[in-house]
Amino acid sequence: MRATRPGCPFPVITSQERHWEERILLMTRGNRGALERAVTARRRKFPQATRLELLKLVYDEYVKDRE
């Protein structure tokens, strides 16, 4: 689970998470649904991983698939 600010129910998105999301969105032509499905699939395999770690895994997989 991502951290939240005190008194704010929304998760805090780090600049690193935003960076990796943008890189993946460029590869998926802006398809946020594909990004979230990929992150969810990785979360099933790695339930203790942070969102940042999952985003990096998704990015690496997309790069590998393009080779």
N, CA, C and O atoms as a Tripos MOL2 file, in Angstrom:
@<TRIPOS>MOLECULE
protein
  268   267    67     0     0
PROTEIN
NO_CHARGES

@<TRIPOS>ATOM
      1 N           0.8380   -1.1810    0.0000 N.3       1 MET1
      2 CA          0.0000    0.0000    0.0000 C.3       1 MET1
      3 C           0.8830    1.2440    0.0000 C.2       1 MET1
      4 O           1.9010    1.2880    0.6900 O.2       1 MET1
      5 N           0.5040    2.2170   -0.7470 N.am      2 ARG2
      6 CA          1.2830    3.4520   -0.8080 C.3       2 ARG2
      7 C           0.9860    4.3230    0.4020 C.2       2 ARG2
      8 O          -0.0790    4.2400    1.0130 O.2       2 ARG2
      9 N           1.9510    5.1530    0.7240 N.am      3 ALA3
     10 CA          1.8120    6.0510    1.8680 C.3       3 ALA3
     11 C           0.7620    7.1210    1.5740 C.2       3 ALA3
     12 O           0.5360    7.4950    0.4240 O.2       3 ALA3
     13 N           0.1420    7.5920    2.6210 N.am      4 THR4
     14 CA         -0.7970    8.7050    2.4850 C.3       4 THR4
     15 C          -0.3480    9.8310    3.4020 C.2       4 THR4
     16 O           0.3510    9.6100    4.3910 O.2       4 THR4
     17 N          -0.7590   11.0250    3.0570 N.am      5 ARG5
     18 CA         -0.4710   12.1760    3.9070 C.3       5 ARG5
     19 C          -1.4760   12.1780    5.0600 C.2       5 ARG5
     20 O          -2.6160   11.7490    4.8800 O.2       5 ARG5
     21 N          -1.0750   12.6510    6.2330 N.am      6 PRO6
     22 CA         -2.0210   12.7220    7.3460 C.3       6 PRO6
     23 C          -3.2500   13.5430    6.9730 C.2       6 PRO6
     24 O          -3.1300   14.6660    6.4830 O.2       6 PRO6
     25 N          -4.4080   12.9880    7.2010 N.am      7 GLY7
     26 CA         -5.6530   13.6900    6.8960 C.3       7 GLY7
     27 C          -6.0740   13.6330    5.4460 C.2       7 GLY7
     28 O          -7.1090   14.1980    5.0900 O.2       7 GLY7
     29 N          -5.3110   12.9730    4.5970 N.am      8 CYS8
     30 CA         -5.6240   12.8820    3.1710 C.3       8 CYS8
     31 C          -5.7650   11.4100    2.7860 C.2       8 CYS8
     32 O          -4.8250   10.6370    2.9670 O.2       8 CYS8
     33 N          -6.9260   11.0110    2.2570 N.am      9 PRO9
     34 CA         -7.1500    9.5970    1.9360 C.3       9 PRO9
     35 C          -6.4560    9.1260    0.6530 C.2       9 PRO9
     36 O          -6.4260    7.9270    0.3730 O.2       9 PRO9
     37 N          -5.9060   10.0450   -0.1180 N.am     10 PHE10
     38 CA         -5.3090    9.6780   -1.3930 C.3      10 PHE10
     39 C          -3.8460    9.2810   -1.2230 C.2      10 PHE10
     40 O          -3.1440    9.8700   -0.4010 O.2      10 PHE10
     41 N          -3.3680    8.2850   -1.9880 N.am     11 PRO11
     42 CA         -1.9780    7.8730   -1.8740 C.3      11 PRO11
     43 C          -1.0260    8.9480   -2.3970 C.2      11 PRO11
     44 O          -1.3690    9.7260   -3.2870 O.2      11 PRO11
     45 N           0.1530    8.9690   -1.8330 N.am     12 VAL12
     46 CA          1.1960    9.8880   -2.2710 C.3      12 VAL12
     47 C           1.9240    9.2400   -3.4430 C.2      12 VAL12
     48 O           2.4120    8.1160   -3.3270 O.2      12 VAL12
     49 N           1.9970    9.9370   -4.5580 N.am     13 ILE13
     50 CA          2.7010    9.4290   -5.7310 C.3      13 ILE13
     51 C           4.0600   10.1150   -5.7730 C.2      13 ILE13
     52 O           4.1520   11.3400   -5.8520 O.2      13 ILE13
     53 N           5.1000    9.3140   -5.7190 N.am     14 THR14
     54 CA          6.4410    9.8890   -5.7320 C.3      14 THR14
     55 C           6.8210   10.3090   -7.1470 C.2      14 THR14
     56 O           6.2110    9.8760   -8.1250 O.2      14 THR14
     57 N           7.8270   11.1490   -7.2360 N.am     15 SER15
     58 CA          8.2810   11.5860   -8.5530 C.3      15 SER15
     59 C           8.8690   10.4090   -9.3370 C.2      15 SER15
     60 O           8.7720   10.3700  -10.5630 O.2      15 SER15
     61 N           9.4750    9.4540   -8.6340 N.am     16 GLN16
     62 CA         10.0040    8.2770   -9.3220 C.3      16 GLN16
     63 C           8.8790    7.4310   -9.9040 C.2      16 GLN16
     64 O           8.9860    6.9440  -11.0290 O.2      16 GLN16
     65 N           7.7920    7.2510   -9.1380 N.am     17 GLU17
     66 CA          6.6490    6.5060   -9.6620 C.3      17 GLU17
     67 C           6.0990    7.1960  -10.9010 C.2      17 GLU17
     68 O           5.8100    6.5450  -11.9050 O.2      17 GLU17
     69 N           5.9570    8.4980  -10.8310 N.am     18 ARG18
     70 CA          5.4370    9.2700  -11.9700 C.3      18 ARG18
     71 C           6.3550    9.1080  -13.1850 C.2      18 ARG18
     72 O           5.8840    8.9580  -14.3120 O.2      18 ARG18
     73 N           7.6660    9.1410  -12.9450 N.am     19 HIS19
     74 CA          8.6470    8.9800  -14.0280 C.3      19 HIS19
     75 C           8.4390    7.6250  -14.7310 C.2      19 HIS19
     76 O           8.3480    7.5700  -15.9570 O.2      19 HIS19
     77 N           8.3630    6.5420  -13.9540 N.am     20 TRP20
     78 CA          8.2210    5.2130  -14.5510 C.3      20 TRP20
     79 C           6.8550    5.0420  -15.2000 C.2      20 TRP20
     80 O           6.7440    4.3910  -16.2390 O.2      20 TRP20
     81 N           5.8060    5.6200  -14.6000 N.am     21 GLU21
     82 CA          4.4800    5.5720  -15.2320 C.3      21 GLU21
     83 C           4.5260    6.2410  -16.5980 C.2      21 GLU21
     84 O           3.9950    5.7040  -17.5700 O.2      21 GLU21
     85 N           5.1630    7.4170  -16.6780 N.am     22 GLU22
     86 CA          5.2510    8.1360  -17.9530 C.3      22 GLU22
     87 C           6.0050    7.3220  -19.0060 C.2      22 GLU22
     88 O           5.6080    7.2880  -20.1700 O.2      22 GLU22
     89 N           7.0810    6.6740  -18.5980 N.am     23 ARG23
     90 CA          7.8570    5.8490  -19.5420 C.3      23 ARG23
     91 C           6.9930    4.7030  -20.0770 C.2      23 ARG23
     92 O           7.0140    4.4100  -21.2730 O.2      23 ARG23
     93 N           6.2350    4.0600  -19.1890 N.am     24 ILE24
     94 CA          5.3790    2.9500  -19.6130 C.3      24 ILE24
     95 C           4.2340    3.4640  -20.4720 C.2      24 ILE24
     96 O           3.8680    2.8290  -21.4600 O.2      24 ILE24
     97 N           3.6680    4.6010  -20.1090 N.am     25 LEU25
     98 CA          2.5770    5.1630  -20.9120 C.3      25 LEU25
     99 C           3.0480    5.5110  -22.3230 C.2      25 LEU25
    100 O           2.2830    5.3700  -23.2770 O.2      25 LEU25
    101 N           4.2760    5.9560  -22.4680 N.am     26 LEU26
    102 CA          4.8090    6.2150  -23.8060 C.3      26 LEU26
    103 C           4.8590    4.9230  -24.6220 C.2      26 LEU26
    104 O           4.5790    4.9230  -25.8200 O.2      26 LEU26
    105 N           5.2150    3.8350  -23.9650 N.am     27 MET27
    106 CA          5.3220    2.5470  -24.6600 C.3      27 MET27
    107 C           3.9500    1.9570  -24.9920 C.2      27 MET27
    108 O           3.8040    1.2100  -25.9600 O.2      27 MET27
    109 N           2.9420    2.3020  -24.1770 N.am     28 THR28
    110 CA          1.6000    1.7490  -24.3860 C.3      28 THR28
    111 C           0.6780    2.7470  -25.0820 C.2      28 THR28
    112 O          -0.5370    2.5610  -25.1330 O.2      28 THR28
    113 N           1.2830    3.8140  -25.6180 N.am     29 ARG29
    114 CA          0.5180    4.8600  -26.3180 C.3      29 ARG29
    115 C          -0.5770    5.4640  -25.4250 C.2      29 ARG29
    116 O          -1.6960    5.7270  -25.8660 O.2      29 ARG29
    117 N          -0.2090    5.6710  -24.1610 N.am     30 GLY30
    118 CA         -1.1280    6.3280  -23.2380 C.3      30 GLY30
    119 C          -2.1970    5.4360  -22.6430 C.2      30 GLY30
    120 O          -3.1490    5.9340  -22.0410 O.2      30 GLY30
    121 N          -2.0630    4.1410  -22.7960 N.am     31 ASN31
    122 CA         -3.0800    3.2150  -22.3070 C.3      31 ASN31
    123 C          -2.8690    2.9260  -20.8170 C.2      31 ASN31
    124 O          -2.1530    1.9940  -20.4500 O.2      31 ASN31
    125 N          -3.5020    3.7390  -19.9680 N.am     32 ARG32
    126 CA         -3.3500    3.5850  -18.5220 C.3      32 ARG32
    127 C          -3.9400    2.2600  -18.0470 C.2      32 ARG32
    128 O          -3.4380    1.6710  -17.0890 O.2      32 ARG32
    129 N          -4.9960    1.7850  -18.7020 N.am     33 GLY33
    130 CA         -5.5850    0.5010  -18.3340 C.3      33 GLY33
    131 C          -4.5860   -0.6300  -18.4690 C.2      33 GLY33
    132 O          -4.5100   -1.5020  -17.6030 O.2      33 GLY33
    133 N          -3.8220   -0.6200  -19.5470 N.am     34 ALA34
    134 CA         -2.7950   -1.6450  -19.7550 C.3      34 ALA34
    135 C          -1.7250   -1.5490  -18.6780 C.2      34 ALA34
    136 O          -1.2510   -2.5650  -18.1690 O.2      34 ALA34
    137 N          -1.3470   -0.3220  -18.3360 N.am     35 LEU35
    138 CA         -0.3430   -0.1180  -17.2890 C.3      35 LEU35
    139 C          -0.8360   -0.6980  -15.9710 C.2      35 LEU35
    140 O          -0.1090   -1.4450  -15.3160 O.2      35 LEU35
    141 N          -2.0590   -0.3670  -15.5750 N.am     36 GLU36
    142 CA         -2.5950   -0.8360  -14.2910 C.3      36 GLU36
    143 C          -2.7980   -2.3490  -14.2840 C.2      36 GLU36
    144 O          -2.5710   -2.9980  -13.2640 O.2      36 GLU36
    145 N          -3.2240   -2.9140  -15.4110 N.am     37 ARG37
    146 CA         -3.3800   -4.3820  -15.4810 C.3      37 ARG37
    147 C          -2.0280   -5.0620  -15.3240 C.2      37 ARG37
    148 O          -1.9180   -6.0860  -14.6490 O.2      37 ARG37
    149 N          -1.0080   -4.4990  -15.9420 N.am     38 ALA38
    150 CA          0.3340   -5.0840  -15.8360 C.3      38 ALA38
    151 C           0.8470   -4.9910  -14.4010 C.2      38 ALA38
    152 O           1.4420   -5.9410  -13.8920 O.2      38 ALA38
    153 N           0.6220   -3.8610  -13.7540 N.am     39 VAL39
    154 CA          1.0540   -3.6950  -12.3650 C.3      39 VAL39
    155 C           0.3020   -4.6820  -11.4660 C.2      39 VAL39
    156 O           0.9010   -5.2860  -10.5770 O.2      39 VAL39
    157 N          -0.9910   -4.8480  -11.6900 N.am     40 THR40
    158 CA         -1.7830   -5.7910  -10.8950 C.3      40 THR40
    159 C          -1.2860   -7.2180  -11.0830 C.2      40 THR40
    160 O          -1.2130   -7.9800  -10.1200 O.2      40 THR40
    161 N          -0.9470   -7.5830  -12.3060 N.am     41 ALA41
    162 CA         -0.4330   -8.9300  -12.5730 C.3      41 ALA41
    163 C           0.8860   -9.1580  -11.8490 C.2      41 ALA41
    164 O           1.1090  -10.2330  -11.2920 O.2      41 ALA41
    165 N           1.7710   -8.1470  -11.8500 N.am     42 ARG42
    166 CA          3.0440   -8.2890  -11.1480 C.3      42 ARG42
    167 C           2.8280   -8.3380   -9.6390 C.2      42 ARG42
    168 O           3.5560   -9.0310   -8.9280 O.2      42 ARG42
    169 N           1.8230   -7.6030   -9.1470 N.am     43 ARG43
    170 CA          1.5420   -7.5980   -7.7110 C.3      43 ARG43
    171 C           1.1400   -8.9930   -7.2310 C.2      43 ARG43
    172 O           1.4490   -9.3740   -6.1020 O.2      43 ARG43
    173 N           0.4550   -9.7510   -8.0810 N.am     44 ARG44
    174 CA          0.0830  -11.1240   -7.7120 C.3      44 ARG44
    175 C           1.3180  -11.9930   -7.5260 C.2      44 ARG44
    176 O           1.3510  -12.8550   -6.6480 O.2      44 ARG44
    177 N           2.3350  -11.7630   -8.3550 N.am     45 LYS45
    178 CA          3.5710  -12.5430   -8.2520 C.3      45 LYS45
    179 C           4.4730  -12.0440   -7.1320 C.2      45 LYS45
    180 O           5.1820  -12.8290   -6.5020 O.2      45 LYS45
    181 N           4.4450  -10.7390   -6.8860 N.am     46 PHE46
    182 CA          5.3300  -10.1140   -5.9020 C.3      46 PHE46
    183 C           4.5050   -9.2400   -4.9490 C.2      46 PHE46
    184 O           4.5700   -8.0130   -5.0240 O.2      46 PHE46
    185 N           3.7310   -9.8650   -4.0530 N.am     47 PRO47
    186 CA          2.8080   -9.0910   -3.2140 C.3      47 PRO47
    187 C           3.4820   -8.1070   -2.2540 C.2      47 PRO47
    188 O           2.8400   -7.1480   -1.8240 O.2      47 PRO47
    189 N           4.7350   -8.3120   -1.9120 N.am     48 GLN48
    190 CA          5.4200   -7.4200   -0.9770 C.3      48 GLN48
    191 C           6.1290   -6.2580   -1.6730 C.2      48 GLN48
    192 O           6.6550   -5.3690   -1.0040 O.2      48 GLN48
    193 N           6.1490   -6.2560   -2.9970 N.am     49 ALA49
    194 CA          6.8690   -5.2150   -3.7400 C.3      49 ALA49
    195 C           6.1310   -3.8780   -3.6540 C.2      49 ALA49
    196 O           4.9050   -3.8310   -3.5530 O.2      49 ALA49
    197 N           6.8950   -2.8110   -3.6960 N.am     50 THR50
    198 CA          6.2990   -1.4710   -3.7340 C.3      50 THR50
    199 C           5.8030   -1.1880   -5.1540 C.2      50 THR50
    200 O           6.1760   -1.8840   -6.0990 O.2      50 THR50
    201 N           4.9760   -0.1830   -5.2930 N.am     51 ARG51
    202 CA          4.4920    0.1820   -6.6260 C.3      51 ARG51
    203 C           5.6530    0.5780   -7.5330 C.2      51 ARG51
    204 O           5.6530    0.2540   -8.7200 O.2      51 ARG51
    205 N           6.6290    1.2690   -6.9840 N.am     52 LEU52
    206 CA          7.7970    1.6530   -7.7740 C.3      52 LEU52
    207 C           8.5160    0.4260   -8.3140 C.2      52 LEU52
    208 O           8.8830    0.3960   -9.4890 O.2      52 LEU52
    209 N           8.7200   -0.5740   -7.4900 N.am     53 GLU53
    210 CA          9.3740   -1.8040   -7.9260 C.3      53 GLU53
    211 C           8.5490   -2.5030   -9.0060 C.2      53 GLU53
    212 O           9.0990   -3.0250   -9.9760 O.2      53 GLU53
    213 N           7.2330   -2.5080   -8.8330 N.am     54 LEU54
    214 CA          6.3630   -3.1430   -9.8260 C.3      54 LEU54
    215 C           6.4110   -2.3990  -11.1600 C.2      54 LEU54
    216 O           6.4310   -3.0200  -12.2220 O.2      54 LEU54
    217 N           6.4310   -1.0760  -11.1000 N.am     55 LEU55
    218 CA          6.5210   -0.2850  -12.3300 C.3      55 LEU55
    219 C           7.8110   -0.5870  -13.0790 C.2      55 LEU55
    220 O           7.8110   -0.6970  -14.3050 O.2      55 LEU55
    221 N           8.9060   -0.7210  -12.3460 N.am     56 LYS56
    222 CA         10.1840   -1.0490  -12.9890 C.3      56 LYS56
    223 C          10.1280   -2.4350  -13.6300 C.2      56 LYS56
    224 O          10.6600   -2.6340  -14.7220 O.2      56 LYS56
    225 N           9.4900   -3.3910  -12.9580 N.am     57 LEU57
    226 CA          9.3400   -4.7320  -13.5290 C.3      57 LEU57
    227 C           8.5200   -4.6900  -14.8150 C.2      57 LEU57
    228 O           8.8710   -5.3280  -15.8070 O.2      57 LEU57
    229 N           7.4330   -3.9380  -14.7870 N.am     58 VAL58
    230 CA          6.5750   -3.8140  -15.9760 C.3      58 VAL58
    231 C           7.3610   -3.1810  -17.1180 C.2      58 VAL58
    232 O           7.3000   -3.6580  -18.2510 O.2      58 VAL58
    233 N           8.0910   -2.1190  -16.8310 N.am     59 TYR59
    234 CA          8.8830   -1.4510  -17.8680 C.3      59 TYR59
    235 C           9.9020   -2.4130  -18.4670 C.2      59 TYR59
    236 O          10.0300   -2.5040  -19.6880 O.2      59 TYR59
    237 N          10.6210   -3.1250  -17.6150 N.am     60 ASP60
    238 CA         11.6260   -4.0820  -18.0920 C.3      60 ASP60
    239 C          10.9910   -5.1440  -18.9820 C.2      60 ASP60
    240 O          11.5770   -5.5520  -19.9840 O.2      60 ASP60
    241 N           9.8000   -5.5890  -18.6160 N.am     61 GLU61
    242 CA          9.1180   -6.5970  -19.4260 C.3      61 GLU61
    243 C           8.7280   -6.0290  -20.7960 C.2      61 GLU61
    244 O           8.8880   -6.7020  -21.8140 O.2      61 GLU61
    245 N           8.2210   -4.7970  -20.8220 N.am     62 TYR62
    246 CA          7.8730   -4.1780  -22.1030 C.3      62 TYR62
    247 C           9.1060   -4.0270  -22.9920 C.2      62 TYR62
    248 O           9.0460   -4.2910  -24.1930 O.2      62 TYR62
    249 N          10.2220   -3.6020  -22.4010 N.am     63 VAL63
    250 CA         11.4610   -3.4470  -23.1740 C.3      63 VAL63
    251 C          11.9070   -4.7980  -23.7120 C.2      63 VAL63
    252 O          12.2820   -4.9080  -24.8800 O.2      63 VAL63
    253 N          11.8710   -5.8030  -22.8910 N.am     64 LYS64
    254 CA         12.2850   -7.1530  -23.2970 C.3      64 LYS64
    255 C          11.4000   -7.6690  -24.4340 C.2      64 LYS64
    256 O          11.8930   -8.2900  -25.3760 O.2      64 LYS64
    257 N          10.0980   -7.4120  -24.3420 N.am     65 ASP65
    258 CA          9.1810   -7.8700  -25.3960 C.3      65 ASP65
    259 C           9.4240   -7.1650  -26.7310 C.2      65 ASP65
    260 O           9.1160   -7.7200  -27.7860 O.2      65 ASP65
    261 N           9.9630   -5.9710  -26.6960 N.am     66 ARG66
    262 CA         10.2160   -5.2100  -27.9340 C.3      66 ARG66
    263 C          11.4720   -5.6560  -28.6550 C.2      66 ARG66
    264 O          11.6590   -5.3440  -29.8310 O.2      66 ARG66
    265 N          12.3450   -6.3920  -27.9540 N.am     67 GLU67
    266 CA         13.6130   -6.8290  -28.5760 C.3      67 GLU67
    267 C          13.3820   -7.9530  -29.5400 C.2      67 GLU67
    268 O          14.3290   -8.4460  -30.1530 O.2      67 GLU67
@<TRIPOS>BOND
     1     1     2 1
     2     2     3 1
     3     3     4 2
     4     3     5 am
     5     5     6 1
     6     6     7 1
     7     7     8 2
     8     7     9 am
     9     9    10 1
    10    10    11 1
    11    11    12 2
    12    11    13 am
    13    13    14 1
    14    14    15 1
    15    15    16 2
    16    15    17 am
    17    17    18 1
    18    18    19 1
    19    19    20 2
    20    19    21 am
    21    21    22 1
    22    22    23 1
    23    23    24 2
    24    23    25 am
    25    25    26 1
    26    26    27 1
    27    27    28 2
    28    27    29 am
    29    29    30 1
    30    30    31 1
    31    31    32 2
    32    31    33 am
    33    33    34 1
    34    34    35 1
    35    35    36 2
    36    35    37 am
    37    37    38 1
    38    38    39 1
    39    39    40 2
    40    39    41 am
    41    41    42 1
    42    42    43 1
    43    43    44 2
    44    43    45 am
    45    45    46 1
    46    46    47 1
    47    47    48 2
    48    47    49 am
    49    49    50 1
    50    50    51 1
    51    51    52 2
    52    51    53 am
    53    53    54 1
    54    54    55 1
    55    55    56 2
    56    55    57 am
    57    57    58 1
    58    58    59 1
    59    59    60 2
    60    59    61 am
    61    61    62 1
    62    62    63 1
    63    63    64 2
    64    63    65 am
    65    65    66 1
    66    66    67 1
    67    67    68 2
    68    67    69 am
    69    69    70 1
    70    70    71 1
    71    71    72 2
    72    71    73 am
    73    73    74 1
    74    74    75 1
    75    75    76 2
    76    75    77 am
    77    77    78 1
    78    78    79 1
    79    79    80 2
    80    79    81 am
    81    81    82 1
    82    82    83 1
    83    83    84 2
    84    83    85 am
    85    85    86 1
    86    86    87 1
    87    87    88 2
    88    87    89 am
    89    89    90 1
    90    90    91 1
    91    91    92 2
    92    91    93 am
    93    93    94 1
    94    94    95 1
    95    95    96 2
    96    95    97 am
    97    97    98 1
    98    98    99 1
    99    99   100 2
   100    99   101 am
   101   101   102 1
   102   102   103 1
   103   103   104 2
   104   103   105 am
   105   105   106 1
   106   106   107 1
   107   107   108 2
   108   107   109 am
   109   109   110 1
   110   110   111 1
   111   111   112 2
   112   111   113 am
   113   113   114 1
   114   114   115 1
   115   115   116 2
   116   115   117 am
   117   117   118 1
   118   118   119 1
   119   119   120 2
   120   119   121 am
   121   121   122 1
   122   122   123 1
   123   123   124 2
   124   123   125 am
   125   125   126 1
   126   126   127 1
   127   127   128 2
   128   127   129 am
   129   129   130 1
   130   130   131 1
   131   131   132 2
   132   131   133 am
   133   133   134 1
   134   134   135 1
   135   135   136 2
   136   135   137 am
   137   137   138 1
   138   138   139 1
   139   139   140 2
   140   139   141 am
   141   141   142 1
   142   142   143 1
   143   143   144 2
   144   143   145 am
   145   145   146 1
   146   146   147 1
   147   147   148 2
   148   147   149 am
   149   149   150 1
   150   150   151 1
   151   151   152 2
   152   151   153 am
   153   153   154 1
   154   154   155 1
   155   155   156 2
   156   155   157 am
   157   157   158 1
   158   158   159 1
   159   159   160 2
   160   159   161 am
   161   161   162 1
   162   162   163 1
   163   163   164 2
   164   163   165 am
   165   165   166 1
   166   166   167 1
   167   167   168 2
   168   167   169 am
   169   169   170 1
   170   170   171 1
   171   171   172 2
   172   171   173 am
   173   173   174 1
   174   174   175 1
   175   175   176 2
   176   175   177 am
   177   177   178 1
   178   178   179 1
   179   179   180 2
   180   179   181 am
   181   181   182 1
   182   182   183 1
   183   183   184 2
   184   183   185 am
   185   185   186 1
   186   186   187 1
   187   187   188 2
   188   187   189 am
   189   189   190 1
   190   190   191 1
   191   191   192 2
   192   191   193 am
   193   193   194 1
   194   194   195 1
   195   195   196 2
   196   195   197 am
   197   197   198 1
   198   198   199 1
   199   199   200 2
   200   199   201 am
   201   201   202 1
   202   202   203 1
   203   203   204 2
   204   203   205 am
   205   205   206 1
   206   206   207 1
   207   207   208 2
   208   207   209 am
   209   209   210 1
   210   210   211 1
   211   211   212 2
   212   211   213 am
   213   213   214 1
   214   214   215 1
   215   215   216 2
   216   215   217 am
   217   217   218 1
   218   218   219 1
   219   219   220 2
   220   219   221 am
   221   221   222 1
   222   222   223 1
   223   223   224 2
   224   223   225 am
   225   225   226 1
   226   226   227 1
   227   227   228 2
   228   227   229 am
   229   229   230 1
   230   230   231 1
   231   231   232 2
   232   231   233 am
   233   233   234 1
   234   234   235 1
   235   235   236 2
   236   235   237 am
   237   237   238 1
   238   238   239 1
   239   239   240 2
   240   239   241 am
   241   241   242 1
   242   242   243 1
   243   243   244 2
   244   243   245 am
   245   245   246 1
   246   246   247 1
   247   247   248 2
   248   247   249 am
   249   249   250 1
   250   250   251 1
   251   251   252 2
   252   251   253 am
   253   253   254 1
   254   254   255 1
   255   255   256 2
   256   255   257 am
   257   257   258 1
   258   258   259 1
   259   259   260 2
   260   259   261 am
   261   261   262 1
   262   262   263 1
   263   263   264 2
   264   263   265 am
   265   265   266 1
   266   266   267 1
   267   267   268 2
@<TRIPOS>SUBSTRUCTURE
     1 MET1         2 RESIDUE 1 A MET
     2 ARG2         6 RESIDUE 1 A ARG
     3 ALA3        10 RESIDUE 1 A ALA
     4 THR4        14 RESIDUE 1 A THR
     5 ARG5        18 RESIDUE 1 A ARG
     6 PRO6        22 RESIDUE 1 A PRO
     7 GLY7        26 RESIDUE 1 A GLY
     8 CYS8        30 RESIDUE 1 A CYS
     9 PRO9        34 RESIDUE 1 A PRO
    10 PHE10       38 RESIDUE 1 A PHE
    11 PRO11       42 RESIDUE 1 A PRO
    12 VAL12       46 RESIDUE 1 A VAL
    13 ILE13       50 RESIDUE 1 A ILE
    14 THR14       54 RESIDUE 1 A THR
    15 SER15       58 RESIDUE 1 A SER
    16 GLN16       62 RESIDUE 1 A GLN
    17 GLU17       66 RESIDUE 1 A GLU
    18 ARG18       70 RESIDUE 1 A ARG
    19 HIS19       74 RESIDUE 1 A HIS
    20 TRP20       78 RESIDUE 1 A TRP
    21 GLU21       82 RESIDUE 1 A GLU
    22 GLU22       86 RESIDUE 1 A GLU
    23 ARG23       90 RESIDUE 1 A ARG
    24 ILE24       94 RESIDUE 1 A ILE
    25 LEU25       98 RESIDUE 1 A LEU
    26 LEU26      102 RESIDUE 1 A LEU
    27 MET27      106 RESIDUE 1 A MET
    28 THR28      110 RESIDUE 1 A THR
    29 ARG29      114 RESIDUE 1 A ARG
    30 GLY30      118 RESIDUE 1 A GLY
    31 ASN31      122 RESIDUE 1 A ASN
    32 ARG32      126 RESIDUE 1 A ARG
    33 GLY33      130 RESIDUE 1 A GLY
    34 ALA34      134 RESIDUE 1 A ALA
    35 LEU35      138 RESIDUE 1 A LEU
    36 GLU36      142 RESIDUE 1 A GLU
    37 ARG37      146 RESIDUE 1 A ARG
    38 ALA38      150 RESIDUE 1 A ALA
    39 VAL39      154 RESIDUE 1 A VAL
    40 THR40      158 RESIDUE 1 A THR
    41 ALA41      162 RESIDUE 1 A ALA
    42 ARG42      166 RESIDUE 1 A ARG
    43 ARG43      170 RESIDUE 1 A ARG
    44 ARG44      174 RESIDUE 1 A ARG
    45 LYS45      178 RESIDUE 1 A LYS
    46 PHE46      182 RESIDUE 1 A PHE
    47 PRO47      186 RESIDUE 1 A PRO
    48 GLN48      190 RESIDUE 1 A GLN
    49 ALA49      194 RESIDUE 1 A ALA
    50 THR50      198 RESIDUE 1 A THR
    51 ARG51      202 RESIDUE 1 A ARG
    52 LEU52      206 RESIDUE 1 A LEU
    53 GLU53      210 RESIDUE 1 A GLU
    54 LEU54      214 RESIDUE 1 A LEU
    55 LEU55      218 RESIDUE 1 A LEU
    56 LYS56      222 RESIDUE 1 A LYS
    57 LEU57      226 RESIDUE 1 A LEU
    58 VAL58      230 RESIDUE 1 A VAL
    59 TYR59      234 RESIDUE 1 A TYR
    60 ASP60      238 RESIDUE 1 A ASP
    61 GLU61      242 RESIDUE 1 A GLU
    62 TYR62      246 RESIDUE 1 A TYR
    63 VAL63      250 RESIDUE 1 A VAL
    64 LYS64      254 RESIDUE 1 A LYS
    65 ASP65      258 RESIDUE 1 A ASP
    66 ARG66      262 RESIDUE 1 A ARG
    67 GLU67      266 RESIDUE 1 A GLU
